[in-house]
Amino acid sequence: MTTTEHDDIARRLAAVRQRIRDAEAAYDRETGSVELLAVSKRQPVSALRTAIAQGQHAFGENYLQEGAEKREALAGEPIEWHFVGAIQSNKTRAVAEGFDWVHTVDRLKIARRLSEQRPDGLPPLQCCLQVNVSGEASKSGAEPAEVRALAHAIAALPNLRLRGLMTLPEAVTAFDAQRAAFRQLSEQQTGLINDGLALDTLSMGMSNDLEAAVAEGATMVRLGTAVFGPRPEKPS
């Protein structure tokens, strides 16, 4: 990675952090209440090192093998690793063993496997329940009507800690429509908290809808290209 590429990442990271601060101020959110999760899929280890040097320590990975290689290369760095990809049953052990957080739990079967496969000696796996607020057939996530029962069941598992809800809504450009989708998730989380669940995380918002997510209560926004620039082509 060239000096220019390093400088570009540093500039993008500073710009993203300013966007988050501006959104917090615009929507009466406490300063520092929204965390940046840098989604680093297909980015080289050198790009993560640049972000780490700028104080970024939470990274999201979509692919298990790539995530394992990066964890090995960056062993000893103070990194919090988040899994943000789709989870099939054959992936649960690798997620349970290698990550600190998982954002894409959408079925009780998957949650149970993650809990059973979390190694002894590690703290509980922090998790979010993914909700398909837009009802898109192409998207993963629990149906909104399933969320209450599913959240209570996940919260009872011994080696998971349910932190909150996550969504990846339909991509729309109208700000009010973006807010409406995120409001659904926020309202569901409020209902779960009223039920007695100790939830503190709303994982929602990406580069094109960050402000709408913050307006509706996001505590963690997931940004990739806005931080790192275009992703390298996926290997064939």
C-alpha positions in Angstrom: 0.0 0.0 0.0 1.4 3.4 -1.0 1.8 6.5 1.1 -1.0 8.1 -0.9 -3.3 5.1 -0.1 -2.5 5.3 3.6 -3.2 9.0 3.6 -6.5 8.5 1.7 -7.7 6.1 4.4 -6.7 8.5 7.1 -8.7 11.3 5.4 -11.7 9.1 4.8 -11.7 7.9 8.4 -11.5 11.5 9.7 -14.4 12.5 7.3 -16.6 9.6 8.4 -16.0 10.4 12.1 -17.0 14.0 11.4 -20.2 12.9 9.7 -21.1 10.9 12.8 -20.4 13.8 15.1 -22.4 16.1 12.9 -25.3 13.7 12.9 -25.2 13.3 16.6 -25.4 17.0 17.0 -28.1 17.4 14.5 -30.4 14.9 16.1 -29.7 15.6 19.8 -27.7 12.5 20.3 -25.0 12.5 23.0 -21.5 13.0 21.6 -19.8 9.7 21.2 -23.0 7.6 21.5 -22.6 6.2 17.9 -19.7 3.8 17.3 -18.1 3.3 13.9 -17.7 -0.3 12.8 -15.2 -0.3 9.9 -16.3 -3.1 7.5 -13.0 -4.4 6.1 -14.0 -7.2 3.8 -11.6 -7.7 0.9 -9.3 -5.0 2.2 -5.7 -5.8 2.8 -4.1 -6.1 6.2 -2.1 -2.9 5.5 -5.4 -1.0 5.2 -6.5 -2.2 8.6 -3.1 -1.3 10.0 -3.6 2.3 8.7 -7.0 2.5 10.4 -5.6 1.1 13.6 -2.9 3.8 13.6 -5.8 6.3 13.4 -7.5 4.9 16.5 -10.0 2.5 14.8 -10.3 -0.8 16.6 -13.7 -2.3 15.7 -13.6 -4.1 12.3 -16.4 -6.1 10.6 -15.6 -9.1 8.4 -18.0 -11.0 6.0 -15.9 -14.0 5.1 -14.6 -16.6 7.6 -11.3 -17.5 5.9 -10.4 -13.9 5.2 -11.3 -13.0 8.8 -9.1 -15.8 10.2 -6.1 -14.7 8.1 -6.5 -11.1 9.3 -6.8 -12.1 12.9 -3.6 -14.1 12.6 -1.8 -11.3 10.9 -2.9 -8.7 13.4 -2.6 -10.9 16.5 -1.7 -8.7 19.5 -3.4 -5.6 18.1 -6.3 -4.3 20.3 -9.0 -5.3 17.8 -12.7 -6.1 18.4 -13.7 -8.5 15.6 -17.3 -8.4 14.4 -18.8 -11.0 12.0 -21.3 -9.3 9.7 -21.8 -11.9 7.0 -24.6 -14.4 6.5 -24.3 -17.5 8.8 -25.1 -21.0 7.7 -25.0 -23.9 10.1 -21.6 -25.0 8.9 -20.1 -21.6 9.8 -21.2 -21.3 13.4 -18.1 -23.0 15.0 -15.7 -20.7 13.2 -17.7 -17.6 14.2 -18.1 -18.8 17.8 -14.4 -19.5 18.1 -13.0 -16.5 16.3 -15.1 -13.4 16.8 -16.1 -11.1 19.6 -19.4 -10.0 18.0 -21.8 -11.4 15.5 -24.5 -9.1 13.9 -26.4 -11.6 11.7 -28.1 -14.0 14.0 -31.6 -14.6 12.5 -32.7 -18.1 13.6 -32.8 -19.9 17.0 -31.0 -22.9 15.5 -28.0 -20.7 14.6 -28.0 -19.0 18.0 -28.0 -22.3 19.8 -25.1 -23.6 17.8 -23.1 -20.4 18.5 -23.8 -20.8 22.2 -22.9 -24.5 22.3 -19.7 -23.9 20.2 -18.4 -20.9 22.1 -15.1 -22.1 23.6 -14.7 -22.3 27.4 -12.6 -19.5 28.7 -13.9 -16.9 26.3 -16.5 -14.3 27.3 -20.0 -14.7 25.9 -20.3 -13.9 22.2 -21.9 -10.5 21.8 -24.7 -10.7 19.3 -27.4 -8.8 17.5 -30.6 -10.3 16.1 -30.9 -9.4 12.4 -34.4 -8.2 11.4 -35.7 -7.9 7.8 -37.6 -4.7 8.3 -38.3 -4.2 4.6 -39.5 -7.8 3.9 -37.1 -8.3 1.0 -36.9 -11.9 -0.1 -33.2 -11.4 -1.0 -32.3 -10.3 2.5 -31.6 -12.4 5.6 -33.2 -11.5 8.9 -36.1 -12.5 11.1 -39.5 -11.4 10.3 -40.7 -8.5 12.5 -43.5 -10.7 13.9 -40.9 -13.3 15.1 -38.6 -10.9 16.9 -40.1 -10.9 20.3 -40.1 -14.6 20.9 -36.8 -15.1 19.2 -35.1 -12.3 21.2 -36.2 -13.8 24.5 -35.0 -17.3 23.4 -31.6 -16.0 22.4 -31.2 -13.9 25.5 -31.6 -17.1 27.6 -28.7 -18.9 25.9 -25.7 -19.3 28.3 -22.8 -18.3 26.0 -24.3 -15.5 24.1 -25.1 -12.0 25.2 -27.9 -10.4 23.1 -26.9 -6.8 22.8 -29.7 -5.6 20.4 -31.0 -5.6 16.9 -29.5 -5.2 13.4 -31.0 -4.4 10.1 -30.0 -3.9 6.4 -33.1 -2.2 5.0 -34.1 -1.7 1.4 -31.8 0.8 -0.3 -33.9 4.0 -0.8 -32.7 7.6 -1.3 -35.6 9.5 0.3 -34.5 10.6 3.8 -38.0 10.1 5.3 -38.2 6.6 3.9 -34.8 5.8 5.3 -35.9 7.0 8.7 -39.1 5.0 8.6 -37.3 1.8 8.1 -34.9 2.4 10.9 -37.7 3.6 13.2 -39.3 0.1 12.9 -36.1 -1.4 14.3 -35.9 1.2 17.1 -39.5 0.7 18.1 -39.0 -3.1 18.2 -36.0 -2.6 20.5 -37.9 -0.3 22.8 -40.6 -3.0 23.1 -38.0 -5.6 24.0 -36.5 -3.3 26.6 -39.9 -2.8 28.0 -40.2 -6.6 28.2 -37.1 -6.6 30.5 -34.3 -7.4 28.1 -31.1 -5.4 28.7 -30.4 -4.2 25.2 -28.0 -1.3 24.3 -27.2 -1.7 20.6 -28.9 -0.8 17.4 -26.6 -1.8 14.5 -28.0 0.1 11.6 -26.8 2.6 9.0 -24.3 2.5 6.2 -22.6 5.2 4.1 -25.8 6.2 2.2 -28.1 6.4 5.1 -25.9 7.0 8.2 -27.7 10.3 9.1 -31.1 8.7 9.0 -29.9 5.8 11.2 -28.4 8.1 13.8 -31.7 10.2 13.8 -33.6 7.0 14.7 -31.2 5.8 17.5 -28.4 3.9 15.9 -25.6 3.1 18.3 -23.3 1.4 15.7 -23.0 2.2 12.0 -21.3 -0.1 9.6 -19.2 1.6 6.9 -16.8 0.0 4.5 -15.9 1.9 1.3 -16.5 5.2 3.0 -13.5 4.3 5.2 -11.3 2.3 2.9 -12.3 3.3 -0.6 -13.3 0.9 -3.3 -13.0 -2.8 -2.5 -10.5 -4.9 -4.5 -12.1 -7.3 -6.9 -13.2 -10.6 -5.3 -10.8 -13.3 -6.3 -12.2 -15.6 -9.0 
